[in-house]
Structure formats: C-alpha cells, structure tokens
Amino acid sequence: MAKPGVKEPNANQIDDSIYATEAKAGITKLKNSITGNAEDVAVTEKAVKSFLDESFDSSKSSNGYTKLPNGLILQWGITDPQNGFIAKSIMFPIAFTSVCFGVWVTLDKSQLSATTETVVSGHSTTGFLLTASVMNNLKLGIDEIAVLGDKINYLDDKMSMVNARDIINVIGRTAGSGSILGLKGDKISALASSFLSLGKAPEVASTAMNSLFNKLANIDGQDEKFKEALKSMGMDANYLKVAMQRDASGGLDMFLNALAKVDKRAQMGVLTDMFGSQADLNLTGSKRILSQKRANLALAQMIV
C-alpha cells in the first residue's frame, strides 16, 4: 500500500543495477580520462588535469600565450621601447590560426610621460607594428604615426629587398636631422627604403642620410669647397638654400638630380669636396637613389 504523499515508481522506472545515476545512489564508476559524453561515469582529478593541460596549451613566459578549448588564442608580451624610437616590429609568440582580432598596448609606469603615445598598426596573424611618440623627433600626432606605420608596412610588402624592420631602424637614426631639414616621415621612409634597396646596411644608409641632411640643412655654414662643388653640379648655393626652405623634399630631389648628371668620373671628387671622408657612402648612385625614392614615395602615397 502506497504511503500518503510518496510517489511510487512504475516498474519500468526501477533500476536494479548497483551503479549510481542522477536519480539514485549507488556505486560510481571512475575514469582517468575524458573521452566522451557518458552520464553514468565520474572522472578523477588526474583526468581533469590531463584534459585541462591538453585543452589549454600554453606558454607561461613573459612573452607567452594560452590556447582555449574553443580555439581562441590569447597572447601577451613585453618590449622595451628605446628613447626616440619611431616604430618597432613585434612578432607574436605563435601565429594565430586565421585572424588577429586586435592588439592592446599598455605602458610601464616608468615609460609614462606627457608626450608618450603608442599606436598599433598593420597587425596580422604573425605580428604588428608598434609606433610611439616617446621623444618623437618627427613630431607626429597619434593618427599620423599610425599612417606612417601603414606606409612602412606597405613598402615592406611591395619591395623584395627591403623590410619594415630595417626601414624603422633607419628612420630612428635619421628622424632628427631629417626633421630639422624639413622632411616628413613618408619622405624619410621613402629615401631610407631607396638606400636599403641598393643593398646598403641600415647603419650605412643612416650615416649617408644624416650627412646629406645635415649639409643641406646648413648650406650657409659650409666651406668654399662645398659651394664650389655645387657650382660644378650647375647649382647655386643660395638658390638651393631657398629651394630647401620652400620644399625640402623637392630641394633634395633637385640636389640628387644635379649630382646624377655629373660625369661618373668626376662624381667622387665632387662628393669628397662636399662630404670629405664620408664621400665613400656611395651617393654616386644618386640617379638610382632618386629614381627609387620617387617610386617608393609613389607607393607610400597609395596609403592615405
């Protein structure tokens, strides 16, 4: 006879097995691995740890990552922005499988200042370009830095012998003198990639560009040898000075074009009179440098 208030199970609801289910107590089966969706099995601590270790593949270093079971990848890292650097290529610890949804950057307290800004641009599955205006010699705003970063990446993509890391290296070394001369970031990056495309190492390209920028920025302060060398190129020092003041990039092109027209046998002598011991920096390739600079600048202008 049924007890009042107690629901008796039907015959087909009675489980005579000794094993526990969600509905009744009993013996619990244990497994040391998680392999399916069984509802009458419990797993051990070992199984859970093994599952988590396999599902959350990770690297717990300062530049590391975690892979979540649903396929999402989280990555982190630390980089040291050197004083005055314009941009820096950052590689992820591992490549994302299909797409990088975004990159977020924070600054260490010791790096904060009133002029410190960071911008991420050109991020891909393998890395991104970090640009910063810490002691920014180009005096670029945050949006301009992002555009410059995109232009550098574009030059990297389109030029087989040039990579963004080397362009950034040269810009970091020449931004100060280039800015004093009146050149903007895209002009400096175009000239940097021109030197690099001719096989110059970043250090050599930087030295050549700084020497060139410093001379042209202070034409009045140059000696008579420099001014006589200009005359031999068919240029007047005062005219070049005014041209540089009105349009630094156009004046630079004018100088390189005039140098390119000098007889090759006389070019080294002209350069020695202008740059002294630094005449061996291969400005004798001025025609190729000018042509490549124009092509590179045209490429860079495609990114706006």
C-alpha positions in Angstrom: 0.0 0.0 0.0 1.4 3.4 -1.0 2.3 5.8 1.7 0.5 9.2 1.7 2.5 11.9 -0.3 5.1 9.4 -1.6 5.2 8.8 -5.3 5.9 5.2 -6.1 7.9 4.5 -9.3 6.5 2.4 -12.1 8.1 -0.9 -12.9 10.0 0.4 -15.9 11.4 3.2 -13.7 13.1 0.8 -11.3 16.9 0.4 -11.8 18.1 -2.8 -10.3 21.8 -2.0 -11.1 24.3 -1.2 -8.4 25.6 1.9 -10.2 24.7 5.4 -9.3 22.7 7.6 -11.7 21.4 11.2 -11.4 18.2 9.7 -9.9 19.6 7.2 -7.3 22.6 6.5 -5.1 24.9 3.7 -5.9 28.5 2.8 -6.9 30.2 5.4 -9.1 32.4 4.3 -12.0 35.6 6.3 -12.3 37.7 7.1 -15.4 41.2 8.5 -15.7 40.5 10.2 -19.0 37.8 12.2 -20.5 36.8 10.6 -23.8 33.1 11.0 -24.3 29.7 12.2 -23.0 28.7 9.3 -20.7 26.2 10.3 -18.0 26.9 7.4 -15.5 30.7 8.0 -15.1 32.7 10.3 -12.9 36.3 11.4 -13.7 39.3 11.6 -11.4 41.4 14.6 -10.6 44.1 13.1 -12.9 41.6 13.1 -15.8 40.6 16.7 -15.2 44.2 17.9 -15.0 45.1 16.0 -18.1 42.1 17.4 -20.0 42.9 21.0 -19.0 46.6 20.6 -19.8 45.7 19.3 -23.3 42.9 21.8 -23.9 44.7 24.9 -22.6 48.1 24.6 -24.4 50.1 27.5 -23.2 53.5 29.1 -22.6 53.7 30.9 -19.3 56.8 33.0 -20.0 56.8 36.8 -20.2 56.1 36.5 -23.9 53.6 33.7 -24.0 50.2 32.5 -25.0 47.2 30.4 -24.0 45.0 28.3 -26.4 41.4 27.9 -25.2 39.4 24.8 -25.9 37.1 26.8 -28.3 40.1 27.7 -30.5 40.6 31.2 -29.2 44.2 32.2 -28.6 45.3 34.8 -26.1 48.9 36.2 -26.3 50.9 38.7 -24.3 54.4 40.1 -24.3 56.8 42.8 -23.1 59.0 45.0 -25.3 61.4 47.8 -24.4 60.9 51.0 -26.4 64.2 52.7 -26.7 64.3 56.5 -26.4 63.3 58.2 -29.6 62.2 55.1 -31.4 59.6 55.7 -34.1 58.4 52.2 -34.6 59.2 48.7 -33.8 58.1 45.4 -35.4 56.7 42.9 -32.9 56.3 39.2 -33.6 53.7 37.2 -31.7 55.0 34.2 -29.7 53.0 32.0 -32.0 51.0 32.7 -35.2 47.2 33.0 -34.9 45.4 30.3 -36.9 43.2 32.5 -39.0 42.9 36.1 -37.8 44.1 38.5 -35.1 41.1 40.3 -33.7 43.0 43.1 -32.0 46.1 44.2 -30.2 46.1 46.3 -27.0 49.2 48.0 -25.6 49.9 49.5 -22.1 52.9 51.3 -20.9 55.0 50.6 -17.9 54.8 53.3 -15.3 58.5 54.2 -15.8 57.8 54.9 -19.5 54.9 57.3 -19.0 55.3 61.0 -19.8 53.2 63.8 -21.1 54.5 63.1 -24.7 54.1 59.3 -24.6 51.7 57.8 -27.1 51.6 54.4 -28.6 49.8 53.2 -31.8 49.4 49.7 -33.2 49.1 49.3 -36.9 49.4 46.7 -39.6 48.6 43.8 -37.3 48.5 40.3 -39.0 48.4 36.7 -37.8 52.2 36.9 -37.0 52.8 40.3 -35.5 52.2 44.0 -35.7 54.0 47.4 -35.9 54.2 49.3 -32.6 54.8 53.0 -33.1 55.4 55.5 -30.3 56.0 59.2 -29.9 58.3 58.9 -26.9 60.8 61.8 -27.7 59.3 61.8 -31.2 61.8 63.6 -33.4 59.3 63.7 -36.3 56.7 65.5 -34.1 53.9 63.4 -35.4 50.4 63.2 -33.9 48.9 59.8 -32.9 47.0 59.5 -36.2 50.0 60.4 -38.3 52.1 57.8 -36.6 49.5 55.2 -37.4 49.5 56.3 -41.1 53.3 56.2 -41.2 53.3 52.7 -39.8 50.9 51.6 -42.5 53.1 53.1 -45.2 56.2 51.4 -43.9 54.4 48.1 -43.9 53.2 48.7 -47.5 56.8 49.4 -48.6 57.8 46.2 -46.9 55.2 44.3 -48.8 56.0 45.8 -52.2 59.8 45.8 -52.2 61.6 42.5 -52.2 65.0 43.7 -50.8 63.5 45.9 -48.1 61.8 45.0 -44.8 60.0 47.1 -42.3 62.5 46.4 -39.5 65.3 48.0 -41.5 63.3 51.0 -42.6 62.3 51.6 -39.0 65.9 51.3 -38.0 67.0 53.9 -40.5 64.1 56.3 -39.6 65.0 56.0 -35.9 68.6 57.1 -36.7 67.7 59.9 -39.2 64.4 61.3 -37.9 66.1 64.1 -36.0 68.3 65.5 -38.9 65.5 64.8 -41.4 63.0 66.8 -39.3 65.4 69.7 -39.0 65.8 69.7 -42.8 62.0 69.8 -43.1 61.3 66.3 -44.3 58.2 64.4 -43.2 58.1 60.8 -42.2 56.9 59.4 -45.5 59.7 61.2 -47.4 62.3 59.9 -44.9 60.9 56.4 -45.2 60.9 56.5 -49.0 64.6 57.7 -49.0 65.5 55.1 -46.4 64.0 52.3 -48.5 65.8 53.6 -51.5 69.2 53.3 -49.9 68.2 49.9 -48.5 67.0 48.6 -51.9 70.6 49.3 -53.2 72.0 46.8 -50.7 73.0 49.3 -48.0 73.0 48.1 -44.4 70.8 50.2 -42.2 73.8 51.7 -40.4 75.4 52.8 -43.7 72.2 54.2 -45.1 71.6 56.1 -41.9 75.1 57.6 -41.9 74.8 58.7 -45.5 71.3 60.2 -45.0 72.4 62.1 -41.8 75.4 63.5 -43.6 73.3 64.6 -46.5 70.6 66.1 -44.3 73.0 68.0 -42.1 74.8 69.6 -45.0 71.7 70.6 -46.8 70.1 72.0 -43.6 73.1 74.3 -43.1 74.2 75.4 -46.6 75.4 78.8 -45.3 77.7 77.1 -42.8 79.5 75.0 -45.4 83.0 75.8 -46.6 84.0 77.1 -50.1 84.8 73.6 -51.3 81.2 72.6 -50.7 79.9 75.6 -52.6 82.3 75.2 -55.4 81.3 71.6 -55.7 77.7 72.8 -56.0 78.7 75.1 -58.9 80.4 72.2 -60.7 77.0 70.5 -60.5 75.4 73.5 -62.1 73.8 74.7 -58.8 74.0 77.9 -56.8 74.2 77.6 -53.0 71.8 80.4 -52.3 69.3 79.1 -54.8 69.5 75.6 -53.3 69.1 77.0 -49.8 65.9 78.9 -50.8 64.6 75.8 -52.6 65.2 73.7 -49.4 63.4 76.2 -47.3 60.4 76.2 -49.6 60.2 72.5 -50.2 62.7 70.3 -48.5 61.7 67.1 -50.5 61.8 69.0 -53.8 65.1 70.6 -53.0 66.6 67.2 -52.1 65.4 65.8 -55.4 66.9 68.7 -57.2 70.3 68.1 -55.5 70.3 64.4 -56.3 69.2 65.0 -59.9 72.0 67.5 -60.4 74.5 65.1 -58.8 73.3 62.3 -61.1 74.1 64.5 -64.2 77.8 64.9 -63.1 80.2 62.7 -65.2 80.7 59.5 -63.2 84.5 60.0 -63.3 84.1 63.3 -61.5 81.4 62.4 -59.1 83.7 61.0 -56.4 85.8 64.2 -56.4 82.6 66.3 -56.1 81.4 64.2 -53.2 84.8 64.4 -51.5 84.7 68.2 -51.7 81.2 68.1 -50.2 81.3 65.4 -47.6 85.0 64.8 -47.0 85.8 61.4 -45.6 82.2 60.3 -45.9 82.3 60.6 -49.7 82.6 56.8 -49.8 78.9 56.4 -48.7 78.0 55.7 -52.3 75.9 58.8 -53.1 77.5 58.1 -56.5 74.3 56.0 -57.0 72.3 59.2 -56.8 70.4 58.6 -60.1 69.2 55.2 -58.9 68.5 56.6 -55.4 66.4 59.4 -56.8 64.5 57.1 -59.2 63.9 54.6 -56.4 62.9 57.4 -53.9 60.3 58.7 -56.3 58.9 55.2 -56.9 58.9 54.4 -53.2 57.2 57.7 -52.4 54.5 56.9 -55.0 53.9 53.6 -53.3 53.8 55.2 -49.9 51.2 57.8 -51.1 48.9 54.9 -52.0 48.3 54.6 -48.2 46.4 57.6 -47.0 
